[in-house]
Amino acid sequence: MGERIQPNDLSTSRDPHLQGLIAQNIQALGEQPLVRVVQALQRFNGPVTVQEKDGTQRVDNNWHLRQVLQELPGYAEASEHAGLAPDQAEGLLTHLLNSTPYDFERNEINVSLLKRSLNQEAELNQRLTKRDIGRLRRMITIAGKYGVLPHTIYGYTTARRIGLSIQDSTAMVMHLSDADGSLAGYTFGSFNEALSSLAIAQVDPEVVKDTFARVGGRRPYFRQGLYRALEEMITFGCPSNRTNPQEVLQGLLANLQEGEDIETAIERYLSEEQRKLPNENEVVIYELGEERDSYFIPKAGHLELAALPYRTQRGLNDGVRDLEEIARARSHRWESVGEGMWIFDPNGDTWYSLGGKTEVHPDRVRHNFIPYDASQLSEKPYMFHTHPEDLEVMLRNPYDDFPSREYRDHVTKFLSSTPSRADYSVVADTIERATSEIHPRSFIVHSLGITEFTYPNDLEKIKEMATKSRDIRDQAMLNFGWDYLHWRRDIIDEPTVARMLIDDLNKLLPEGFSIKLHEPGTNL
């Protein structure tokens, strides 16, 4: 698709899309800075074979360049807002590209992460100094040396969000590579998840810094299990035991000052509190006994996936738009992917996130969270969770190509857009645990839009539906006229087929149950 573009002659491209991107970036960066950026990208910009969804293939000689160019205007704007002069922004960007160790690296991801970090600095009203930029360059250098650029930038951005200084944030993430070299890539996963569990927590940054220094020790590679234990202690231990992360981490550090080692301190906390995670066959109920407003951390702005419970004032449809973004998130872009669980109070325009963590297995995706009495949040709670597009493939039996490989994506979309056994079980559990009568509405947000599933005001019928839902969905797929699609190619797109399957499914549902699919962007 077009000749490979040359840095010194950006006007040679006859590709309208690429021409538009070049014009947009000349306006954002300037022509000569763009030439230097394109020069830095040349070693990555080899031909790429792109396979379309219909199976056709094409060769794009500028695919890598095209991806990065789409990120650069946003990067230029973010760097300006963070206080970088144009030459500083260009220098940091080319340093990032030159530090990338592998020719197959997804540079647009690294640029996007750096852009996200600079946007956050602007939101924090932080204007970066020459010393700050120097620290970022050193961080990028060592991250590139050991092949952990995206891991490092993501961890740094999270540390800054928690409140650590630029100096402490860069030092924290650089320690993993300094200590373990090429092994750091194995450690960053558990490290970043533990750090992310504190993203919205109101906790002293010095306490976070000291805790992670103790957990990581001299060789973080050998402390991956401790990072995971710390994450679970925050995600599930704090809500279930009516404590906040500040109290827990301060207590942990106090025990260490008395001579206790970090492994024993964390293990003792978990065992003494008898924290348990929900599993497939069990609902764990905790008597929270804590005021609603102290249990849910106050948070401003959009809805997001977070390990800890939070509350925010936001209109219903604004919140649903946020959930649609969450459902479309991509893990390869280092965006948070998970099901989450939210309750909306229509009387107060308040969203409550129940926190937790999504667990992924073949043929099953489950979101574990600490239950909360919904009647304390609303008399008519709207219950939401997402079926992320990134995890849709996990809903399909990996050993089953029913009805054929041609239609397996249609089956996947149908499964993602309809309630599962777990969805009905959560409704039943929420109603059963409510201390006063509630009348909930239930929604699933997914890649095809928003599904509302209704049910009778009868707890036993909902429980029974949970046990039958999979069989009923399977029967709807067995009854569907798949052969009909072979000669009706005009209706073979996934949204249309999903709607047809849902119509058939509604005919099989017991009285009082129904499923309605709304298009993306629908106001509820």
C-alpha positions in Angstrom: 0.0 0.0 0.0 2.1 2.9 -1.3 5.9 3.2 -1.4 7.9 3.5 1.8 8.0 7.1 2.7 11.3 8.9 2.9 12.1 11.4 5.7 13.4 14.1 3.4 10.5 14.0 1.0 7.3 13.7 3.0 5.2 15.0 0.2 5.8 11.9 -2.1 3.1 9.8 -0.6 0.0 9.2 -2.8 -1.9 7.7 0.1 -4.6 10.2 1.0 -4.8 8.9 4.6 -1.0 9.2 5.1 -1.0 12.6 3.4 -3.6 13.8 5.9 -1.6 12.5 8.8 1.6 14.2 7.5 -0.2 17.5 7.1 -1.7 17.3 10.6 1.7 16.5 12.1 3.5 19.3 10.3 1.0 21.7 11.8 1.5 20.1 15.3 5.3 19.7 15.3 6.7 21.7 12.4 8.1 20.3 9.2 11.8 19.8 10.2 11.0 18.3 13.6 8.7 15.8 11.8 11.4 15.0 9.4 13.7 14.1 12.3 11.0 12.0 14.0 10.3 10.1 10.7 14.1 9.5 10.4 14.1 8.0 13.9 11.3 5.7 12.8 12.9 4.4 9.7 14.4 1.3 11.2 10.9 0.2 12.3 9.0 1.1 9.2 9.2 -2.1 7.2 6.4 -3.7 5.1 3.6 -5.2 7.2 1.0 -7.6 5.9 -2.4 -6.6 7.2 -5.2 -9.2 7.2 -8.7 -7.7 7.0 -11.6 -9.3 8.9 -13.0 -10.9 5.7 -9.6 -12.7 5.2 -8.2 -10.5 2.4 -4.6 -9.3 2.8 -2.7 -6.2 1.8 0.8 -5.0 2.3 1.3 -1.6 4.0 4.9 -0.3 3.6 4.2 2.6 6.1 2.1 0.8 8.7 4.4 1.5 11.7 4.8 5.1 10.6 1.1 5.5 10.2 0.4 4.2 13.8 2.9 6.6 15.4 1.7 9.6 13.3 -1.8 9.2 14.7 -0.4 9.6 18.3 1.9 12.6 17.6 -0.6 15.5 17.6 -1.8 14.5 21.0 1.7 14.1 22.2 2.6 17.6 21.0 -0.4 19.0 22.9 0.3 17.1 26.0 4.0 18.1 26.1 3.1 21.8 25.7 0.6 21.6 28.6 3.3 19.9 30.7 5.6 22.8 30.1 8.0 21.4 27.5 9.4 23.7 24.9 9.1 22.3 21.3 12.7 21.3 21.2 12.4 19.5 24.5 9.3 17.7 23.3 11.1 16.6 20.2 14.2 15.6 22.1 12.2 13.4 24.5 10.3 11.8 21.7 13.3 10.9 19.6 15.1 9.7 22.7 12.2 7.4 23.3 12.3 6.1 19.7 16.1 5.7 19.8 16.0 3.8 23.1 13.7 1.2 21.7 15.7 -2.0 21.5 13.7 -4.1 19.1 12.8 -3.4 15.5 9.4 -5.0 16.0 8.5 -2.7 18.9 5.0 -1.1 18.9 6.3 2.5 19.1 2.8 4.0 19.0 2.1 2.3 22.3 5.2 3.8 24.0 4.4 7.2 22.5 0.8 6.9 23.8 2.0 6.0 27.3 4.4 8.9 27.4 1.5 11.2 26.1 -0.7 9.8 28.9 2.0 10.6 31.5 2.4 14.1 30.2 -1.3 14.7 30.2 -1.4 13.6 33.8 1.4 16.1 34.7 -0.8 18.8 33.2 -3.7 17.7 35.3 -1.5 17.8 38.4 -0.6 21.4 37.4 3.0 20.2 37.1 5.3 21.9 34.6 8.4 19.8 34.0 11.8 21.3 34.6 15.0 20.5 32.8 15.9 18.3 35.8 12.6 16.5 35.5 13.1 15.9 31.8 16.6 14.6 32.5 15.2 12.1 35.0 12.7 10.9 32.4 15.4 10.5 29.8 17.5 8.4 32.2 14.5 6.3 33.1 13.8 5.7 29.4 17.4 4.8 28.7 17.6 2.1 31.3 14.1 0.8 30.4 15.1 0.6 26.8 18.3 -1.2 27.6 16.3 -4.1 29.3 13.3 -4.1 27.0 10.7 -2.8 29.5 9.8 0.6 28.1 6.0 0.3 28.3 6.1 -1.4 31.7 8.3 1.4 33.1 6.4 4.3 31.7 3.1 2.7 33.0 4.5 2.2 36.5 6.0 5.7 36.6 2.6 7.2 35.6 0.8 5.2 38.3 3.3 6.3 40.9 2.9 9.9 39.9 -0.9 9.6 40.2 -0.6 8.3 43.7 1.4 11.4 44.6 5.1 10.3 44.5 7.5 13.0 43.3 9.0 12.7 39.8 12.3 11.9 41.5 10.8 9.1 43.7 8.7 7.8 40.8 11.5 7.4 38.4 13.8 5.9 41.1 11.1 3.4 42.1 10.6 2.0 38.6 14.3 2.2 37.7 15.2 0.1 40.7 13.5 -3.0 39.1 15.8 -2.8 36.1 18.9 -1.7 38.0 18.5 -4.6 40.4 17.5 -7.4 38.0 18.5 -6.3 34.5 16.8 -8.4 31.9 14.8 -10.2 34.5 12.9 -7.1 35.3 10.3 -7.9 32.7 9.1 -10.8 34.8 8.6 -8.6 37.8 6.9 -5.5 36.4 3.5 -7.4 36.0 3.0 -8.0 39.7 4.7 -4.7 40.6 2.4 -2.6 38.5 -0.7 -4.5 39.6 0.2 -3.9 43.3 0.9 -0.2 42.6 -2.3 0.2 40.6 -4.3 -1.1 43.5 -3.5 2.1 45.3 -4.3 4.4 42.3 -7.3 6.1 43.9 -6.3 5.5 47.5 -5.9 8.5 49.7 -2.5 7.5 51.1 0.7 9.3 52.0 3.1 8.9 49.1 6.0 8.5 51.5 4.3 5.5 53.0 3.8 4.0 49.5 7.5 4.6 48.7 8.7 3.0 51.9 6.3 0.0 51.6 7.4 -0.8 48.0 11.1 -0.4 48.9 10.6 -3.0 51.7 8.5 -5.3 49.5 10.9 -5.2 46.6 14.1 -5.4 48.6 17.4 -5.7 46.8 16.2 -8.2 44.2 12.5 -7.5 43.3 12.6 -10.5 40.9 12.4 -12.9 43.9 9.6 -10.9 45.5 6.9 -11.2 42.9 4.8 -13.3 45.3 5.0 -10.5 47.8 3.8 -7.9 45.3 0.8 -10.1 44.5 0.1 -10.6 48.3 0.2 -6.8 48.8 -2.2 -6.2 45.9 -4.7 -8.7 47.3 -4.3 -7.3 50.8 -5.3 -3.8 49.4 -8.0 -5.0 46.9 -9.8 -7.4 49.2 -8.4 -7.1 52.7 -9.1 -3.3 53.1 -12.8 -3.4 52.1 -13.6 -6.6 53.9 -11.9 -5.6 57.1 -13.2 -2.0 57.2 -9.7 -0.5 57.0 -8.1 1.9 54.6 -4.8 1.5 52.8 -3.1 4.2 54.8 -3.9 2.3 58.1 -2.8 -1.0 56.7 0.5 0.2 55.2 1.4 2.2 58.2 0.7 -0.8 60.4 2.8 -2.9 58.1 5.8 -0.5 58.4 5.4 -0.2 62.2 5.7 -4.0 62.4 8.9 -3.9 60.3 10.4 -1.2 62.5 9.9 -3.6 65.4 12.0 -6.2 63.7 9.4 -8.3 61.8 10.3 -9.2 58.2 8.0 -8.2 55.4 6.9 -11.7 54.4 5.8 -12.6 58.0 4.0 -9.2 58.4 1.9 -9.6 55.2 1.2 -13.3 55.9 0.2 -12.5 59.5 -2.2 -9.8 58.3 -3.9 -12.0 55.8 -4.2 -15.0 58.2 -5.3 -13.1 61.3 -8.0 -11.3 59.3 -9.0 -14.6 57.7 -9.5 -12.8 54.4 -11.1 -15.0 51.8 -11.7 -14.5 48.1 -15.0 -15.5 46.5 -14.7 -18.6 44.4 -16.9 -20.2 41.8 -19.1 -22.1 44.2 -19.2 -19.7 47.1 -20.5 -16.3 48.0 -18.5 -14.7 50.9 -20.5 -12.2 52.9 -18.8 -9.7 55.1 -20.5 -7.6 57.8 -19.1 -4.2 56.8 -20.6 -2.1 59.6 -19.1 1.0 58.1 -20.7 4.1 57.0 -21.3 4.2 53.2 -19.5 7.4 52.6 -16.3 6.3 54.4 -16.4 2.9 52.7 -16.5 4.3 49.2 -13.6 6.6 48.5 -14.7 9.9 47.0 -13.5 10.4 43.5 -14.1 13.1 40.9 -14.4 12.7 37.2 -15.1 9.7 34.9 -15.8 6.1 35.9 -12.8 3.8 35.7 -11.8 0.3 36.8 -10.2 0.5 40.3 -9.3 -2.1 42.8 -10.8 -0.1 45.7 -14.5 0.9 46.1 -15.2 4.5 45.2 -18.2 6.9 44.6 -18.5 9.8 42.2 -21.2 12.3 41.2 -22.0 11.8 37.6 -25.1 11.6 35.4 -26.5 8.3 34.3 -25.7 8.6 30.6 -22.3 10.2 31.2 -21.4 7.2 33.3 -22.7 4.8 30.7 -20.4 6.5 28.1 -17.5 5.9 30.4 -18.4 2.2 30.7 -18.6 2.0 26.9 -15.0 3.2 26.8 -14.0 0.7 29.5 -15.7 -2.1 27.4 -13.6 -1.1 24.4 -10.3 -0.9 26.3 -7.3 -2.8 24.9 -4.7 -4.4 27.1 -2.0 -4.2 24.4 -2.3 -0.4 24.7 -1.9 -0.7 28.5 -5.5 0.2 29.1 -7.3 -1.3 32.1 -9.4 -4.3 31.0 -11.9 -5.9 33.4 -15.6 -6.4 34.1 -16.0 -4.2 37.2 -19.2 -3.7 39.1 -21.0 -0.4 39.5 -24.3 0.6 41.2 -26.0 3.9 40.1 -28.4 5.7 42.4 -30.9 7.5 40.1 -32.1 9.7 43.0 -28.7 11.2 43.7 -26.9 10.8 40.4 -24.2 8.9 42.3 -22.2 6.0 41.0 -20.7 3.5 43.3 -17.9 1.2 42.1 -17.5 -2.0 44.2 -13.9 -2.4 43.2 -12.3 -5.9 43.0 -10.4 -7.7 40.3 -11.3 -9.7 37.2 -10.2 -13.3 36.9 -9.8 -14.9 33.5 -10.0 -18.5 32.6 -10.8 -20.3 29.3 -14.5 -20.4 28.8 -15.1 -18.1 31.8 -14.5 -14.6 33.0 -15.3 -13.7 36.6 -15.1 -10.5 38.5 -14.4 -10.9 42.2 -15.4 -8.2 44.6 -16.5 -7.7 48.1 -20.4 -7.5 48.3 -22.1 -4.5 49.7 -25.7 -4.0 50.8 -27.3 -2.3 47.8 -30.3 -1.1 49.8 -27.9 1.3 51.6 -27.1 2.8 48.2 -30.5 3.1 46.5 -34.0 1.9 46.7 -33.9 1.4 42.9 -30.3 0.6 42.2 -29.1 0.3 38.6 -26.6 -2.4 38.4 -23.9 -2.3 35.7 -20.9 -4.3 34.7 -19.0 -4.6 31.5 -18.1 -7.5 29.2 -14.8 -6.2 27.8 -14.2 -6.7 24.1 -10.7 -7.7 24.9 -11.9 -10.7 26.9 -14.8 -11.8 24.6 -12.8 -14.7 23.2 -12.5 -16.2 26.7 -16.3 -16.6 26.8 -16.3 -19.1 23.9 -15.4 -22.7 24.4 -11.9 -22.9 22.9 -12.5 -26.5 21.7 -15.8 -25.8 20.0 -16.2 -24.2 16.6 -20.0 -24.4 16.6 -21.7 -23.7 14.3 -18.6 -23.2 12.1 -15.3 -21.3 12.1 -17.0 -18.7 9.8 -19.5 -17.8 12.5 -17.5 -18.2 15.7 -17.1 -14.4 16.1 -20.9 -14.0 15.8 -21.3 -16.6 18.6 -18.7 -14.7 20.7 -20.6 -11.4 20.3 -23.9 -13.0 21.2 -22.4 -14.5 24.3 -20.8 -11.2 25.3 -24.1 -9.3 24.8 -26.3 -11.6 26.9 -26.4 -12.4 30.6 -24.6 -15.5 31.9 -25.2 -17.7 34.9 -22.9 -15.4 36.9 -24.9 -12.3 35.9 -28.1 -13.7 37.2 -26.4 -15.1 40.3 -25.1 -11.6 41.2 -28.6 -10.2 40.9 -30.0 -12.9 43.2 -27.2 -12.4 45.7 -27.7 -8.6 45.7 -31.4 -8.9 46.4 -30.9 -11.6 49.0 -28.4 -9.6 51.0 -30.3 -6.3 50.9 -31.5 -5.4 54.4 -34.5 -3.6 52.9 -36.5 -4.2 49.7 -34.9 -3.1 46.5 -36.1 -3.0 42.9 -33.0 -3.2 40.8 -32.4 -2.8 37.0 -29.5 -4.7 35.5 -27.3 -3.7 32.5 -24.3 -5.2 30.7 -22.1 -2.8 28.7 -20.2 -4.5 25.8 -18.8 -3.9 22.3 -22.2 -4.0 20.6 -23.8 -1.6 23.0 -25.8 -1.9 26.2 -28.0 -4.9 27.2 -30.7 -4.6 29.8 -32.0 -7.9 31.2 -35.1 -8.0 33.3 -36.5 -10.5 35.7 -39.5 -11.0 37.9 -39.5 -9.8 41.5 -39.0 -13.4 42.7 -35.7 -14.4 44.2 -36.2 -18.2 43.7 -37.0 -17.7 40.0 -33.9 -15.6 39.5 -31.8 -18.3 41.2 -33.4 -21.0 39.0 -32.7 -18.9 35.9 -29.0 -18.7 36.9 -28.8 -22.5 36.7 -30.7 -22.7 33.4 -29.3 -19.7 31.5 -26.4 -21.5 29.8 -28.6 -24.3 28.5 -31.2 -21.8 27.2 -28.5 -19.8 25.4 -27.1 -23.0 23.9 -30.6 -24.0 22.7 -31.1 -20.6 21.1 -27.9 -21.1 19.1 -28.9 -24.6 18.1 -32.3 -23.4 16.9 -30.8 -20.5 14.9 -30.9 -20.8 11.1 -27.2 -20.6 10.4 -27.6 -22.1 6.9 -29.9 -19.1 6.1 -26.9 -16.8 6.4 -25.0 -18.5 3.6 -27.3 -16.9 1.0 -28.2 -13.7 3.0 -24.8 -12.2 3.0 -26.3 -8.7 3.6 -27.2 -9.6 7.2 -24.1 -11.5 8.2 -22.6 -8.6 10.2 -22.2 -9.4 13.9 -24.6 -6.8 15.4 -27.4 -8.0 13.1 -26.9 -11.7 13.9 -26.6 -10.9 17.6 -30.0 -9.2 17.5 -31.5 -12.1 15.6 -30.2 -14.5 18.2 -31.4 -12.4 21.1 -34.9 -12.3 19.5 -34.8 -16.1 19.4 -33.5 -16.3 23.0 -36.3 -14.1 24.3 -38.8 -16.7 22.9 -37.2 -19.3 25.1 -36.9 -17.3 28.3 -39.4 -18.1 31.2 -42.2 -15.7 31.8 -41.0 -12.4 33.4 -37.5 -12.6 31.9 -36.4 -10.6 28.9 -33.3 -9.2 27.2 -33.1 -5.9 25.3 -30.1 -4.7 23.3 -29.5 -1.0 22.9 -27.0 0.4 20.4 -23.8 2.2 21.6 -24.5 5.7 22.6 -28.1 5.1 23.6 -29.4 7.2 26.5 -31.1 5.2 29.1 
